[in-house]
Amino acid sequence: MVEEIARYLRRSGWVQQSVERVMPDLPRWERHLRSRGVTVIPHLPSRSWSPANSRAHNELILLMMQAHRERDGSREHAHRNLTMVRPYKP
């Protein structure tokens, strides 16, 4: 799954250096995703819509936002609400 996550990052527009920077964290990302019920990393561009694919995309996007060097707290907050990482906060 780690290689699938790296492929997802590259297809999302991350440059190779950015992917290499987070490679040591990807096993932790995999454990986190599996604990949240994500078992398959969706393809980009998306070939089909499903609730499982949408959930996986949202979970991955949150991890990507949290790994970004320039973080946007309000966007992360909104995405945590979307993914239900914790109880909803307005």
LOLODREN-395448 format. One record per atom (N, C-alpha, C, O): residue number from 1; residue in one letter; chain; atom name; y, z, x. Coordinates in pm, whole numbers, always signed. Atoms other than C-alpha are relative to their C-alpha. Example, Ala and Ser with C-alpha at 12.3 -4.5 7.8 and 13.67 -1.06 7.14 Angstrom:
n:1	res:A	chain:A	atom:N	c2:-119	c3:+0	c1:+89
n:1	res:A	chain:A	atom:CA	c2:-450	c3:+780	c1:+1230
n:1	res:A	chain:A	atom:C	c2:+120	c3:+0	c1:+90
n:1	res:A	chain:A	atom:O	c2:+118	c3:+66	c1:+194
n:2	res:S	chain:A	atom:N	c2:-119	c3:-6	c1:-82
n:2	res:S	chain:A	atom:CA	c2:-106	c3:+714	c1:+1367
n:2	res:S	chain:A	atom:C	c2:+109	c3:+73	c1:-77
n:2	res:S	chain:A	atom:O	c2:+220	c3:+90	c1:-26
//
This chain:
n:1	res:M	chain:A	atom:N	c2:-120	c3:+0	c1:+82
n:1	res:M	chain:A	atom:CA	c2:+0	c3:+0	c1:+0
n:1	res:M	chain:A	atom:C	c2:+127	c3:+0	c1:+87
n:1	res:M	chain:A	atom:O	c2:+230	c3:-53	c1:+45
n:2	res:V	chain:A	atom:N	c2:-117	c3:-6	c1:-87
n:2	res:V	chain:A	atom:CA	c2:+236	c3:+65	c1:+294
n:2	res:V	chain:A	atom:C	c2:+51	c3:-140	c1:+32
n:2	res:V	chain:A	atom:O	c2:+171	c3:-166	c1:+29
n:3	res:E	chain:A	atom:N	c2:-41	c3:+138	c1:-32
n:3	res:E	chain:A	atom:CA	c2:+236	c3:-304	c1:+389
n:3	res:E	chain:A	atom:C	c2:+60	c3:-68	c1:-124
n:3	res:E	chain:A	atom:O	c2:+152	c3:-149	c1:-111
n:4	res:E	chain:A	atom:N	c2:-56	c3:+57	c1:+123
n:4	res:E	chain:A	atom:CA	c2:+300	c3:-399	c1:+25
n:4	res:E	chain:A	atom:C	c2:+143	c3:+52	c1:-24
n:4	res:E	chain:A	atom:O	c2:+229	c3:-23	c1:-70
n:5	res:I	chain:A	atom:N	c2:-135	c3:-55	c1:+13
n:5	res:I	chain:A	atom:CA	c2:+602	c3:-165	c1:+20
n:5	res:I	chain:A	atom:C	c2:+94	c3:-70	c1:+98
n:5	res:I	chain:A	atom:O	c2:+205	c3:-106	c1:+61
n:6	res:A	chain:A	atom:N	c2:-82	c3:+69	c1:-100
n:6	res:A	chain:A	atom:CA	c2:+733	c3:-323	c1:+342
n:6	res:A	chain:A	atom:C	c2:+31	c3:-143	c1:-46
n:6	res:A	chain:A	atom:O	c2:+144	c3:-190	c1:-30
n:7	res:R	chain:A	atom:N	c2:-21	c3:+137	c1:+52
n:7	res:R	chain:A	atom:CA	c2:+687	c3:-670	c1:+186
n:7	res:R	chain:A	atom:C	c2:+102	c3:+3	c1:-114
n:7	res:R	chain:A	atom:O	c2:+188	c3:-84	c1:-124
n:8	res:Y	chain:A	atom:N	c2:-95	c3:-15	c1:+111
n:8	res:Y	chain:A	atom:CA	c2:+874	c3:-552	c1:-125
n:8	res:Y	chain:A	atom:C	c2:+142	c3:+18	c1:+55
n:8	res:Y	chain:A	atom:O	c2:+236	c3:-43	c1:+4
n:9	res:L	chain:A	atom:N	c2:-132	c3:-22	c1:-59
n:9	res:L	chain:A	atom:CA	c2:+1163	c3:-429	c1:+92
n:9	res:L	chain:A	atom:C	c2:+58	c3:-130	c1:+56
n:9	res:L	chain:A	atom:O	c2:+175	c3:-161	c1:+34
n:10	res:R	chain:A	atom:N	c2:-48	c3:+127	c1:-57
n:10	res:R	chain:A	atom:CA	c2:+1186	c3:-762	c1:+277
n:10	res:R	chain:A	atom:C	c2:+39	c3:-98	c1:-110
n:10	res:R	chain:A	atom:O	c2:+142	c3:-165	c1:-101
n:11	res:R	chain:A	atom:N	c2:-32	c3:+92	c1:+110
n:11	res:R	chain:A	atom:CA	c2:+1176	c3:-959	c1:-49
n:11	res:R	chain:A	atom:C	c2:+119	c3:+48	c1:-82
n:11	res:R	chain:A	atom:O	c2:+180	c3:-30	c1:-155
n:12	res:S	chain:A	atom:N	c2:-118	c3:-54	c1:+69
n:12	res:S	chain:A	atom:CA	c2:+1447	c3:-728	c1:-188
n:12	res:S	chain:A	atom:C	c2:+128	c3:-28	c1:+76
n:12	res:S	chain:A	atom:O	c2:+238	c3:+3	c1:+28
n:13	res:G	chain:A	atom:N	c2:-119	c3:+35	c1:-77
n:13	res:G	chain:A	atom:CA	c2:+1681	c3:-849	c1:+84
n:13	res:G	chain:A	atom:C	c2:+25	c3:+88	c1:+121
n:13	res:G	chain:A	atom:O	c2:+125	c3:+71	c1:+190
n:14	res:W	chain:A	atom:N	c2:-17	c3:-83	c1:-119
n:14	res:W	chain:A	atom:CA	c2:+1633	c3:-584	c1:+350
n:14	res:W	chain:A	atom:C	c2:-32	c3:-83	c1:+124
n:14	res:W	chain:A	atom:O	c2:-128	c3:-160	c1:+125
n:15	res:V	chain:A	atom:N	c2:+26	c3:+69	c1:-126
n:15	res:V	chain:A	atom:CA	c2:+1657	c3:-721	c1:+704
n:15	res:V	chain:A	atom:C	c2:-111	c3:+75	c1:+74
n:15	res:V	chain:A	atom:O	c2:-139	c3:+191	c1:+46
n:16	res:Q	chain:A	atom:N	c2:+115	c3:-56	c1:-71
n:16	res:Q	chain:A	atom:CA	c2:+1369	c3:-658	c1:+944
n:16	res:Q	chain:A	atom:C	c2:+33	c3:+134	c1:+67
n:16	res:Q	chain:A	atom:O	c2:-50	c3:+225	c1:+66
n:17	res:Q	chain:A	atom:N	c2:-36	c3:-126	c1:-66
n:17	res:Q	chain:A	atom:CA	c2:+1558	c3:-386	c1:+1134
n:17	res:Q	chain:A	atom:C	c2:+3	c3:+116	c1:-98
n:17	res:Q	chain:A	atom:O	c2:-36	c3:+228	c1:-63
n:18	res:S	chain:A	atom:N	c2:-4	c3:-105	c1:+102
n:18	res:S	chain:A	atom:CA	c2:+1611	c3:-189	c1:+814
n:18	res:S	chain:A	atom:C	c2:-140	c3:+40	c1:-43
n:18	res:S	chain:A	atom:O	c2:-169	c3:+158	c1:-64
n:19	res:V	chain:A	atom:N	c2:+139	c3:-28	c1:+36
n:19	res:V	chain:A	atom:CA	c2:+1245	c3:-220	c1:+722
n:19	res:V	chain:A	atom:C	c2:-65	c3:+82	c1:+112
n:19	res:V	chain:A	atom:O	c2:-135	c3:+179	c1:+85
n:20	res:E	chain:A	atom:N	c2:+59	c3:-72	c1:-113
n:20	res:E	chain:A	atom:CA	c2:+1143	c3:-106	c1:+1072
n:20	res:E	chain:A	atom:C	c2:+52	c3:+144	c1:+7
n:20	res:E	chain:A	atom:O	c2:-22	c3:+234	c1:+46
n:21	res:R	chain:A	atom:N	c2:-59	c3:-134	c1:-4
n:21	res:R	chain:A	atom:CA	c2:+1379	c3:+194	c1:+1045
n:21	res:R	chain:A	atom:C	c2:-73	c3:+95	c1:-96
n:21	res:R	chain:A	atom:O	c2:-90	c3:+213	c1:-65
n:22	res:V	chain:A	atom:N	c2:+67	c3:-87	c1:+98
n:22	res:V	chain:A	atom:CA	c2:+1195	c3:+325	c1:+734
n:22	res:V	chain:A	atom:C	c2:-152	c3:-4	c1:+9
n:22	res:V	chain:A	atom:O	c2:-219	c3:+69	c1:-64
n:23	res:M	chain:A	atom:N	c2:+146	c3:+10	c1:-11
n:23	res:M	chain:A	atom:CA	c2:+841	c3:+229	c1:+842
n:23	res:M	chain:A	atom:C	c2:-68	c3:+136	c1:+19
n:23	res:M	chain:A	atom:O	c2:-172	c3:+160	c1:-42
n:24	res:P	chain:A	atom:N	c2:+67	c3:-131	c1:-12
n:24	res:P	chain:A	atom:CA	c2:+761	c3:+587	c1:+955
n:24	res:P	chain:A	atom:C	c2:-1	c3:+79	c1:-131
n:24	res:P	chain:A	atom:O	c2:-86	c3:+167	c1:-149
n:25	res:D	chain:A	atom:N	c2:-8	c3:-70	c1:+128
n:25	res:D	chain:A	atom:CA	c2:+859	c3:+705	c1:+604
n:25	res:D	chain:A	atom:C	c2:-89	c3:-61	c1:-108
n:25	res:D	chain:A	atom:O	c2:-113	c3:+3	c1:-211
n:26	res:L	chain:A	atom:N	c2:+73	c3:+69	c1:+106
n:26	res:L	chain:A	atom:CA	c2:+648	c3:+455	c1:+411
n:26	res:L	chain:A	atom:C	c2:-130	c3:+70	c1:-43
n:26	res:L	chain:A	atom:O	c2:-162	c3:+65	c1:-161
n:27	res:P	chain:A	atom:N	c2:+116	c3:-75	c1:+51
n:27	res:P	chain:A	atom:CA	c2:+327	c3:+665	c1:+407
n:27	res:P	chain:A	atom:C	c2:+42	c3:+111	c1:-97
n:27	res:P	chain:A	atom:O	c2:-28	c3:+137	c1:-195
n:28	res:R	chain:A	atom:N	c2:-52	c3:-102	c1:+92
n:28	res:R	chain:A	atom:CA	c2:+535	c3:+943	c1:+243
n:28	res:R	chain:A	atom:C	c2:+43	c3:-66	c1:-131
n:28	res:R	chain:A	atom:O	c2:+19	c3:-12	c1:-239
n:29	res:W	chain:A	atom:N	c2:-39	c3:+73	c1:+121
n:29	res:W	chain:A	atom:CA	c2:+680	c3:+685	c1:+1
n:29	res:W	chain:A	atom:C	c2:-125	c3:-30	c1:-83
n:29	res:W	chain:A	atom:O	c2:-126	c3:-14	c1:-205
n:30	res:E	chain:A	atom:N	c2:+123	c3:+32	c1:+72
n:30	res:E	chain:A	atom:CA	c2:+326	c3:+577	c1:-86
n:30	res:E	chain:A	atom:C	c2:-54	c3:+123	c1:-73
n:30	res:E	chain:A	atom:O	c2:-91	c3:+114	c1:-190
n:31	res:R	chain:A	atom:N	c2:+48	c3:-123	c1:+66
n:31	res:R	chain:A	atom:CA	c2:+219	c3:+937	c1:-157
n:31	res:R	chain:A	atom:C	c2:+87	c3:+35	c1:-120
n:31	res:R	chain:A	atom:O	c2:+37	c3:+73	c1:-225
n:32	res:H	chain:A	atom:N	c2:-93	c3:-30	c1:+109
n:32	res:H	chain:A	atom:CA	c2:+530	c3:+989	c1:-369
n:32	res:H	chain:A	atom:C	c2:-25	c3:-95	c1:-118
n:32	res:H	chain:A	atom:O	c2:-33	c3:-50	c1:-233
n:33	res:L	chain:A	atom:N	c2:+22	c3:+97	c1:+107
n:33	res:L	chain:A	atom:CA	c2:+472	c3:+668	c1:-566
n:33	res:L	chain:A	atom:C	c2:-132	c3:+27	c1:-73
n:33	res:L	chain:A	atom:O	c2:-137	c3:+24	c1:-196
n:34	res:R	chain:A	atom:N	c2:+129	c3:-30	c1:+63
n:34	res:R	chain:A	atom:CA	c2:+107	c3:+752	c1:-627
n:34	res:R	chain:A	atom:C	c2:+8	c3:+126	c1:-85
n:34	res:R	chain:A	atom:O	c2:-51	c3:+133	c1:-192
n:35	res:S	chain:A	atom:N	c2:-13	c3:-123	c1:+78
n:35	res:S	chain:A	atom:CA	c2:+202	c3:+1102	c1:-741
n:35	res:S	chain:A	atom:C	c2:+78	c3:-23	c1:-129
n:35	res:S	chain:A	atom:O	c2:+64	c3:+52	c1:-225
n:36	res:R	chain:A	atom:N	c2:-79	c3:+34	c1:+119
n:36	res:R	chain:A	atom:CA	c2:+441	c3:+940	c1:-990
n:36	res:R	chain:A	atom:C	c2:-72	c3:-103	c1:-87
n:36	res:R	chain:A	atom:O	c2:-16	c3:-150	c1:-186
n:37	res:G	chain:A	atom:N	c2:+79	c3:+90	c1:+84
n:37	res:G	chain:A	atom:CA	c2:+167	c3:+711	c1:-1125
n:37	res:G	chain:A	atom:C	c2:+9	c3:-146	c1:+37
n:37	res:G	chain:A	atom:O	c2:-46	c3:-230	c1:-34
n:38	res:V	chain:A	atom:N	c2:-11	c3:+140	c1:-43
n:38	res:V	chain:A	atom:CA	c2:+254	c3:+393	c1:-935
n:38	res:V	chain:A	atom:C	c2:-118	c3:-29	c1:+91
n:38	res:V	chain:A	atom:O	c2:-134	c3:+33	c1:+196
n:39	res:T	chain:A	atom:N	c2:+118	c3:+34	c1:-79
n:39	res:T	chain:A	atom:CA	c2:-65	c3:+235	c1:-805
n:39	res:T	chain:A	atom:C	c2:+6	c3:-142	c1:+56
n:39	res:T	chain:A	atom:O	c2:-72	c3:-176	c1:+145
n:40	res:V	chain:A	atom:N	c2:-13	c3:+138	c1:-45
n:40	res:V	chain:A	atom:CA	c2:+45	c3:-127	c1:-755
n:40	res:V	chain:A	atom:C	c2:+148	c3:-30	c1:+25
n:40	res:V	chain:A	atom:O	c2:+233	c3:+1	c1:-58
n:41	res:I	chain:A	atom:N	c2:-136	c3:+42	c1:-31
n:41	res:I	chain:A	atom:CA	c2:+358	c3:-260	c1:-586
n:41	res:I	chain:A	atom:C	c2:+19	c3:-139	c1:-59
n:41	res:I	chain:A	atom:O	c2:-58	c3:-230	c1:-27
n:42	res:P	chain:A	atom:N	c2:-19	c3:+130	c1:+64
n:42	res:P	chain:A	atom:CA	c2:+497	c3:-547	c1:-794
n:42	res:P	chain:A	atom:C	c2:+49	c3:-105	c1:+99
n:42	res:P	chain:A	atom:O	c2:+107	c3:-74	c1:+202
n:43	res:H	chain:A	atom:N	c2:-45	c3:+112	c1:-82
n:43	res:H	chain:A	atom:CA	c2:+565	c3:-889	c1:-648
n:43	res:H	chain:A	atom:C	c2:+146	c3:-31	c1:-31
n:43	res:H	chain:A	atom:O	c2:+193	c3:-10	c1:-143
n:44	res:L	chain:A	atom:N	c2:-135	c3:+51	c1:+20
n:44	res:L	chain:A	atom:CA	c2:+915	c3:-1021	c1:-600
n:44	res:L	chain:A	atom:C	c2:+1	c3:-145	c1:+43
n:44	res:L	chain:A	atom:O	c2:-54	c3:-175	c1:+148
n:45	res:P	chain:A	atom:N	c2:-53	c3:-25	c1:+134
n:45	res:P	chain:A	atom:CA	c2:+1027	c3:-1231	c1:-764
n:45	res:P	chain:A	atom:C	c2:-112	c3:+34	c1:-96
n:45	res:P	chain:A	atom:O	c2:-227	c3:-8	c1:-80
n:46	res:S	chain:A	atom:N	c2:+98	c3:-49	c1:+96
n:46	res:S	chain:A	atom:CA	c2:+853	c3:-1068	c1:-1057
n:46	res:S	chain:A	atom:C	c2:-67	c3:-116	c1:-72
n:46	res:S	chain:A	atom:O	c2:-2	c3:-209	c1:-120
n:47	res:R	chain:A	atom:N	c2:+76	c3:+106	c1:+67
n:47	res:R	chain:A	atom:CA	c2:+579	c3:-1283	c1:-1201
n:47	res:R	chain:A	atom:C	c2:-22	c3:+29	c1:-147
n:47	res:R	chain:A	atom:O	c2:-36	c3:-61	c1:-229
n:48	res:S	chain:A	atom:N	c2:+19	c3:-36	c1:+140
n:48	res:S	chain:A	atom:CA	c2:+536	c3:-1089	c1:-1521
n:48	res:S	chain:A	atom:C	c2:+59	c3:+138	c1:-25
n:48	res:S	chain:A	atom:O	c2:+66	c3:+221	c1:+65
n:49	res:W	chain:A	atom:N	c2:-56	c3:-129	c1:+38
n:49	res:W	chain:A	atom:CA	c2:+691	c3:-801	c1:-1707
n:49	res:W	chain:A	atom:C	c2:-110	c3:+86	c1:-60
n:49	res:W	chain:A	atom:O	c2:-193	c3:+39	c1:-136
n:50	res:S	chain:A	atom:N	c2:+88	c3:-99	c1:+63
n:50	res:S	chain:A	atom:CA	c2:+496	c3:-491	c1:-1793
n:50	res:S	chain:A	atom:C	c2:+66	c3:+136	c1:+20
n:50	res:S	chain:A	atom:O	c2:+146	c3:+152	c1:+111
n:51	res:P	chain:A	atom:N	c2:-56	c3:-133	c1:-21
n:51	res:P	chain:A	atom:CA	c2:+585	c3:-124	c1:-1835
n:51	res:P	chain:A	atom:C	c2:-34	c3:+55	c1:+139
n:51	res:P	chain:A	atom:O	c2:+49	c3:+121	c1:+201
n:52	res:A	chain:A	atom:N	c2:+40	c3:-49	c1:-132
n:52	res:A	chain:A	atom:CA	c2:+390	c3:-47	c1:-1515
n:52	res:A	chain:A	atom:C	c2:+84	c3:-65	c1:+110
n:52	res:A	chain:A	atom:O	c2:+125	c3:+3	c1:+204
n:53	res:N	chain:A	atom:N	c2:-83	c3:+69	c1:-99
n:53	res:N	chain:A	atom:CA	c2:+581	c3:-312	c1:-1317
n:53	res:N	chain:A	atom:C	c2:+143	c3:+53	c1:-2
n:53	res:N	chain:A	atom:O	c2:+203	c3:+75	c1:+103
n:54	res:S	chain:A	atom:N	c2:-136	c3:-51	c1:+12
n:54	res:S	chain:A	atom:CA	c2:+915	c3:-189	c1:-1449
n:54	res:S	chain:A	atom:C	c2:+11	c3:+139	c1:+61
n:54	res:S	chain:A	atom:O	c2:+107	c3:+169	c1:+132
n:55	res:R	chain:A	atom:N	c2:+0	c3:-135	c1:-57
n:55	res:R	chain:A	atom:CA	c2:+829	c3:+169	c1:-1357
n:55	res:R	chain:A	atom:C	c2:-7	c3:-7	c1:+152
n:55	res:R	chain:A	atom:O	c2:+67	c3:+64	c1:+221
n:56	res:A	chain:A	atom:N	c2:+13	c3:+14	c1:-145
n:56	res:A	chain:A	atom:CA	c2:+722	c3:+64	c1:-1008
n:56	res:A	chain:A	atom:C	c2:+131	c3:-49	c1:+62
n:56	res:A	chain:A	atom:O	c2:+175	c3:+4	c1:+165
n:57	res:H	chain:A	atom:N	c2:-129	c3:+50	c1:-50
n:57	res:H	chain:A	atom:CA	c2:+1045	c3:-135	c1:-958
n:57	res:H	chain:A	atom:C	c2:+102	c3:+114	c1:+3
n:57	res:H	chain:A	atom:O	c2:+170	c3:+134	c1:+104
n:58	res:N	chain:A	atom:N	c2:-99	c3:-108	c1:+7
n:58	res:N	chain:A	atom:CA	c2:+1257	c3:+161	c1:-1070
n:58	res:N	chain:A	atom:C	c2:-26	c3:+108	c1:+103
n:58	res:N	chain:A	atom:O	c2:+67	c3:+158	c1:+166
n:59	res:E	chain:A	atom:N	c2:+34	c3:-102	c1:-99
n:59	res:E	chain:A	atom:CA	c2:+1071	c3:+408	c1:-849
n:59	res:E	chain:A	atom:C	c2:+33	c3:-49	c1:+141
n:59	res:E	chain:A	atom:O	c2:+87	c3:+27	c1:+222
n:60	res:L	chain:A	atom:N	c2:-29	c3:+57	c1:-131
n:60	res:L	chain:A	atom:CA	c2:+1100	c3:+177	c1:-548
n:60	res:L	chain:A	atom:C	c2:+151	c3:-10	c1:+26
n:60	res:L	chain:A	atom:O	c2:+198	c3:+18	c1:+135
n:61	res:I	chain:A	atom:N	c2:-146	c3:+12	c1:-15
n:61	res:I	chain:A	atom:CA	c2:+1469	c3:+113	c1:-608
n:61	res:I	chain:A	atom:C	c2:+62	c3:+135	c1:+30
n:61	res:I	chain:A	atom:O	c2:+154	c3:+144	c1:+112
n:62	res:L	chain:A	atom:N	c2:-53	c3:-134	c1:-29
n:62	res:L	chain:A	atom:CA	c2:+1536	c3:+487	c1:-613
n:62	res:L	chain:A	atom:C	c2:-28	c3:+39	c1:+145
n:62	res:L	chain:A	atom:O	c2:+60	c3:+90	c1:+213
n:63	res:L	chain:A	atom:N	c2:+33	c3:-31	c1:-139
n:63	res:L	chain:A	atom:CA	c2:+1353	c3:+533	c1:-282
n:63	res:L	chain:A	atom:C	c2:+87	c3:-81	c1:+96
n:63	res:L	chain:A	atom:O	c2:+133	c3:-29	c1:+198
n:64	res:M	chain:A	atom:N	c2:-84	c3:+85	c1:-84
n:64	res:M	chain:A	atom:CA	c2:+1548	c3:+241	c1:-136
n:64	res:M	chain:A	atom:C	c2:+143	c3:+51	c1:+3
n:64	res:M	chain:A	atom:O	c2:+206	c3:+53	c1:+109
n:65	res:M	chain:A	atom:N	c2:-137	c3:-54	c1:+4
n:65	res:M	chain:A	atom:CA	c2:+1880	c3:+389	c1:-251
n:65	res:M	chain:A	atom:C	c2:+10	c3:+125	c1:+86
n:65	res:M	chain:A	atom:O	c2:+108	c3:+145	c1:+157
n:66	res:Q	chain:A	atom:N	c2:-3	c3:-125	c1:-75
n:66	res:Q	chain:A	atom:CA	c2:+1790	c3:+725	c1:-98
n:66	res:Q	chain:A	atom:C	c2:-15	c3:-23	c1:+150
n:66	res:Q	chain:A	atom:O	c2:+28	c3:+61	c1:+229
n:67	res:A	chain:A	atom:N	c2:+19	c3:+31	c1:-142
n:67	res:A	chain:A	atom:CA	c2:+1697	c3:+560	c1:+233
n:67	res:A	chain:A	atom:C	c2:+120	c3:-74	c1:+59
n:67	res:A	chain:A	atom:O	c2:+132	c3:-85	c1:+181
n:68	res:H	chain:A	atom:N	c2:-113	c3:+80	c1:-46
n:68	res:H	chain:A	atom:CA	c2:+2018	c3:+356	c1:+253
n:68	res:H	chain:A	atom:C	c2:+97	c3:+86	c1:+80
n:68	res:H	chain:A	atom:O	c2:+119	c3:+203	c1:+47
n:69	res:R	chain:A	atom:N	c2:-96	c3:-75	c1:-84
n:69	res:R	chain:A	atom:CA	c2:+2268	c3:+461	c1:+520
n:69	res:R	chain:A	atom:C	c2:+127	c3:+35	c1:-76
n:69	res:R	chain:A	atom:O	c2:+184	c3:+142	c1:-55
n:70	res:E	chain:A	atom:N	c2:-119	c3:-26	c1:+83
n:70	res:E	chain:A	atom:CA	c2:+2557	c3:+434	c1:+274
n:70	res:E	chain:A	atom:C	c2:-48	c3:+33	c1:-140
n:70	res:E	chain:A	atom:O	c2:-84	c3:-57	c1:-217
n:71	res:R	chain:A	atom:N	c2:+57	c3:-44	c1:+128
n:71	res:R	chain:A	atom:CA	c2:+2452	c3:+639	c1:-26
n:71	res:R	chain:A	atom:C	c2:+108	c3:+10	c1:-106
n:71	res:R	chain:A	atom:O	c2:+224	c3:+42	c1:-77
n:72	res:D	chain:A	atom:N	c2:-88	c3:-9	c1:+115
n:72	res:D	chain:A	atom:CA	c2:+2608	c3:+631	c1:-372
n:72	res:D	chain:A	atom:C	c2:-61	c3:+102	c1:-96
n:72	res:D	chain:A	atom:O	c2:-153	c3:+72	c1:-171
n:73	res:G	chain:A	atom:N	c2:+54	c3:-109	c1:+77
n:73	res:G	chain:A	atom:CA	c2:+2547	c3:+964	c1:-541
n:73	res:G	chain:A	atom:C	c2:-6	c3:-26	c1:-149
n:73	res:G	chain:A	atom:O	c2:-103	c3:+14	c1:-215
n:74	res:S	chain:A	atom:N	c2:-1	c3:+23	c1:+145
n:74	res:S	chain:A	atom:CA	c2:+2643	c3:+850	c1:-890
n:74	res:S	chain:A	atom:C	c2:-110	c3:-100	c1:-41
n:74	res:S	chain:A	atom:O	c2:-173	c3:-84	c1:-145
n:75	res:R	chain:A	atom:N	c2:+108	c3:+97	c1:+30
n:75	res:R	chain:A	atom:CA	c2:+2405	c3:+551	c1:-880
n:75	res:R	chain:A	atom:C	c2:-137	c3:+66	c1:+14
n:75	res:R	chain:A	atom:O	c2:-226	c3:+45	c1:-69
n:76	res:E	chain:A	atom:N	c2:+127	c3:-70	c1:-18
n:76	res:E	chain:A	atom:CA	c2:+2125	c3:+769	c1:-743
n:76	res:E	chain:A	atom:C	c2:-25	c3:+95	c1:-117
n:76	res:E	chain:A	atom:O	c2:-137	c3:+105	c1:-167
n:77	res:H	chain:A	atom:N	c2:+11	c3:-93	c1:+113
n:77	res:H	chain:A	atom:CA	c2:+2194	c3:+1026	c1:-1015
n:77	res:H	chain:A	atom:C	c2:-48	c3:-74	c1:-125
n:77	res:H	chain:A	atom:O	c2:-140	c3:-30	c1:-194
n:78	res:A	chain:A	atom:N	c2:+38	c3:+79	c1:+117
n:78	res:A	chain:A	atom:CA	c2:+2172	c3:+760	c1:-1285
n:78	res:A	chain:A	atom:C	c2:-145	c3:-48	c1:+12
n:78	res:A	chain:A	atom:O	c2:-217	c3:-52	c1:-87
n:79	res:H	chain:A	atom:N	c2:+136	c3:+50	c1:-17
n:79	res:H	chain:A	atom:CA	c2:+1850	c3:+625	c1:-1136
n:79	res:H	chain:A	atom:C	c2:-102	c3:+113	c1:-8
n:79	res:H	chain:A	atom:O	c2:-214	c3:+91	c1:-55
n:80	res:R	chain:A	atom:N	c2:+90	c3:-114	c1:+17
n:80	res:R	chain:A	atom:CA	c2:+1694	c3:+971	c1:-1117
n:80	res:R	chain:A	atom:C	c2:-19	c3:+30	c1:-148
n:80	res:R	chain:A	atom:O	c2:-129	c3:+63	c1:-192
n:81	res:N	chain:A	atom:N	c2:+14	c3:-17	c1:+145
n:81	res:N	chain:A	atom:CA	c2:+1770	c3:+1005	c1:-1489
n:81	res:N	chain:A	atom:C	c2:-93	c3:-107	c1:-57
n:81	res:N	chain:A	atom:O	c2:-178	c3:-77	c1:-141
n:82	res:L	chain:A	atom:N	c2:+81	c3:+111	c1:+49
n:82	res:L	chain:A	atom:CA	c2:+1612	c3:+663	c1:-1549
n:82	res:L	chain:A	atom:C	c2:-149	c3:+21	c1:+31
n:82	res:L	chain:A	atom:O	c2:-234	c3:-5	c1:-53
n:83	res:T	chain:A	atom:N	c2:+139	c3:-16	c1:-41
n:83	res:T	chain:A	atom:CA	c2:+1295	c3:+746	c1:-1357
n:83	res:T	chain:A	atom:C	c2:-59	c3:+134	c1:-41
n:83	res:T	chain:A	atom:O	c2:-178	c3:+159	c1:-25
n:84	res:M	chain:A	atom:N	c2:+42	c3:-133	c1:+45
n:84	res:M	chain:A	atom:CA	c2:+1279	c3:+1100	c1:-1496
n:84	res:M	chain:A	atom:C	c2:-62	c3:+82	c1:+114
n:84	res:M	chain:A	atom:O	c2:-161	c3:+152	c1:+95
n:85	res:V	chain:A	atom:N	c2:+44	c3:-79	c1:-115
n:85	res:V	chain:A	atom:CA	c2:+1234	c3:+1250	c1:-1150
n:85	res:V	chain:A	atom:C	c2:+18	c3:+147	c1:-31
n:85	res:V	chain:A	atom:O	c2:-60	c3:+232	c1:+12
n:86	res:R	chain:A	atom:N	c2:-27	c3:-137	c1:+42
n:86	res:R	chain:A	atom:CA	c2:+1382	c3:+1563	c1:-1298
n:86	res:R	chain:A	atom:C	c2:+55	c3:-8	c1:-142
n:86	res:R	chain:A	atom:O	c2:+87	c3:-117	c1:-189
n:87	res:P	chain:A	atom:N	c2:-52	c3:+6	c1:+137
n:87	res:P	chain:A	atom:CA	c2:+1502	c3:+1660	c1:-1646
n:87	res:P	chain:A	atom:C	c2:+138	c3:-65	c1:-5
n:87	res:P	chain:A	atom:O	c2:+217	c3:-51	c1:+88
n:88	res:Y	chain:A	atom:N	c2:-124	c3:+73	c1:+17
n:88	res:Y	chain:A	atom:CA	c2:+1792	c3:+1452	c1:-1776
n:88	res:Y	chain:A	atom:C	c2:+121	c3:+92	c1:+12
n:88	res:Y	chain:A	atom:O	c2:+123	c3:+201	c1:-45
n:89	res:K	chain:A	atom:N	c2:-128	c3:-69	c1:-10
n:89	res:K	chain:A	atom:CA	c2:+2141	c3:+1567	c1:-1678
n:89	res:K	chain:A	atom:C	c2:+109	c3:-102	c1:-29
n:89	res:K	chain:A	atom:O	c2:+111	c3:-208	c1:+34
n:90	res:P	chain:A	atom:N	c2:-107	c3:+97	c1:+29
n:90	res:P	chain:A	atom:CA	c2:+2447	c3:+1396	c1:-1829
n:90	res:P	chain:A	atom:C	c2:+99	c3:-12	c1:+115
n:90	res:P	chain:A	atom:O	c2:+195	c3:-89	c1:+106
//
